[in-house]
Amino acid sequence: MGRLIFTLSVLFLVRLLPARPIDSKAAEDLPALQEIIVQIQANRSLSPAQIADLTTKLQADEPVIVALAAWALSHANAPRDQTVQQLEKIEPSTYGVSAAFVKIARVLLTEKNPARLAARLKELSTNENPYLQVETAKELIKTDSGAAKAILEKVASDSANPARNEARRALKTIDPARQVPPPDPIEDDAYEALLTFLEASSSLITHALLGEMPQGSLPPLFRPATARLRFTWALAPEASSEPIEIRWIAGDVAGVEKNHLIASSKSEPDKREGEFSLTKPTAGFPPGQYRVEIWQVGKMIYSEKFEIKSE
Amino acid sequence: MLALAAITAGAALCQAQDDEYLPDLGERTKDGFIVRCYWVGNFDLKERERGQGVIGVFGQALSPLNYDKHTTATFILTEEVDNNGKMRINVRVARWSSNVSNCHYWSRAGQHPSAGPGGTGSGNIAPKDINVKASEGSGTVSIDVTIDTTGDDYQFDVRYAPLEIKGLKVQVSNEQKTERWTPGVLGIVDSDEPVKPGKKTVIRQELGDPKTNFYSKWVVTRVCDTANLHLVTPHGDPRTAPVDSGRGQNEYTFSSATPGVLTINFEASVKPSSSGILQHIKDRVSFSVEGIGGSKVQWDAANPNGRSSVRGGELVAKATFTNLPAKIDDFGKKKVQLLVDGNPIEKTNIEVFFPRDAQNHPGGQANSPNWFYYYLQTVAKLGPKPNIKYPATGTPQAGHTSHFDPGPDEICIDDGSIRGYTPPYGAYGRLYGIDNFAWCVTHEMQHYKDWVDFWDVDNHRTAKWIAAKGKRGPNDELDGDRIPNRVEDVNLNGVYDRGDLYDWTKYRTPSTGLPANIVNDFEDWDCKRHKTMKGDHARDWADPGMQHKTLDKWDD
């Protein structure tokens, strides 16, 4: 449920928020992280390698990476005790936005009783960390919306609080009719960067990857004889209506260089839903690992791996 | 350097001449004395006797004997000290030599008839005939040498022909006579001759004039062993061989307590290091250290004004500085000296640091870490009055993350600004410590300055920008990227073309190689203007920091 609330809240992000440039080196990790977040949001389990990678990322210097890794670990199938131990270990070196997400992750992983969870979240919301205040309030919306609203209103009205924009957006999720001020320009805040990034992961409200076979359209796993691969999509209501682009990529296929771009195509301007497809070569799809990437305004907003397996 | 023997003033003297064996400086004699100094004296006397003939009382022409006399003397003394600080002077060599030549007469008529060969003598000066007293005051030395060469042992034969009278004439006798002459070696007395540490002392004394008939000169040189009092702590070059604790320490960091305290334990080695010698010299040996800005220095009660005290076989002192200085440039290199009688005999440098992550700096924002307070002094300010804050009021976990917020018109700089960060377009790759700090602060200040320049943020916060956003006038801001239309569309032709800064219609103008972590044109422009920004390592006095331990390494 926590995951759902988080997803809903980020849907209302406004894309105009600039953010501090994320560490250039850390930015290289973002596509893989984004893939993981999409996987979690689609209720798919993470592999042990992905969990190990996320655990390593808790040690990163970039607070956005640490925060995203903490969020992902606390919302996925990571081993609880081990993950909590890692979070406890790195917590003293965290600050600002990374501290907020690490603290919340610890509570989410250690407390399953809804009442006790709510109590602990309320306790966290009294912390001076402004991001923690807003993120705990967002988590509380489902169990104690009154308390959540009170926290968010306080932050939203504080013109010096760097989390005020997100507090206003979260208030709007509680009460869609509510009028909130437009976002204030806050330059270089890691929280804004984090939320912008998560927003991208949530731009597609629906999507499906299917393979056309004589017996009908089937989900992965696909066979070489699959006549056509189809990717259907629809943008979330608040997402940008800039065209989206699909990239069909042969990740690891014999006889082809790794990560070879097979084909790409763009949606028509202002179109908010549609379908992309990739037709079978004459000899059939070579068996191997593939993926689709969906891009919008220079940013990957979705990625999905799939396999073509020999008959 | 200090000669131990020389500073044990008033010690007993003795004189001896022991077969001219000359020990090395620092060598121990059979009876347990250490040779600390050499005294070498050279005497030179020139007499020229000249007299022309005159009419005697009976009308005879008379003339005195004319001759040249050249006398030299040499002594070599050792100044020695035993384990109890008792000093003595030992005469190792003492010799004399004299020569009388050019014997002649000078007649009234101006003739110079020869008067014979003269004579030569030489030999040792017996210990009983040379008496030496030496003492040292505060930075001075005195010597009193008396030499008696009037005794029979020093007489030598001088042969010459006397004048004889024949009738009314005076003539040079055909028969030479022999007389016993003495060399005429003089003594030397000199008081309070300045002693320069580490240098030889030369005493020069003259009588008469080289242009006249009498001229004598003493040149006495005192050379001392200079290797017996040395700084042990602090010691060495903190840049090439940093030592952070214990013996030989040369890097010092204030404590993290409030107020911060920095302790320097001075140590000097003394050889020989017997208790007697140490007690003799301790009051004349002191340590000094250069001040550290407004930090107050306090010497231990046993070490007033840095005067040494004895601990084991060493001379020691302890100085404590309390309160960190207000300016970062007051940390760093400080001169330390070892002094004898107030004169420096050895110098070294130490380096003084602040504890980077503690919060005990004077003034500034309460509870902000020292790196924030001091590093901020090293970065050139941009804009009229940037309001830069450390965003955590309690722990870093409670704080904000770095940003510039034109609403409250403030820049926040978080703990990440001294960790690793690779900026977009950065010329130096990954930045750490003060390098990253300088980049982050400059980057945020550039945002502030741009806001000031474009939207008058000091007076209007975000109001002007909000009013301009989405509009197409030159001073408006169509694409919401914070840069006014006229600044992006330089030629104001409404098209993104050659010479334009950015596409005035696009929040993030696409371009080849545009880093994925650049979110809009405002960020891109800021980053591009500070590609080569990094910190001033020469002003990084944080522990850990670029000058602590390993040079240019941020985290040790």
Interface residues (C-beta under 8 A of the other chain):
Chain A: L16 P18 A19 R20 P21 I22 D23 S24 K25 A26 A27 L30 D61 E62 P63 E91 P92 T94 Y95 G96 V97 A99 K103 N127 E128 N129 P130 Y131 S159 A160 P162 P182 D184 P185 I186 E187 D188 D189 A190 Y191 E192 A193 T196 V297 G298 K299
Chain B: P391 A392 T393 G394 P396 Q397 A398 G399 H400 T401 S402 H403 F404 D405 P406 G407 P408 E410 C412 D414 D415 G416 R419 G420 Y421 T422 P423 P424 G426 R430 H443 E444 H447 T462 W465 I466 G480 D481 R482 Y507 R508 P510 L514 P515 A516 N517 I518 V519 N520 F522 E523 C527
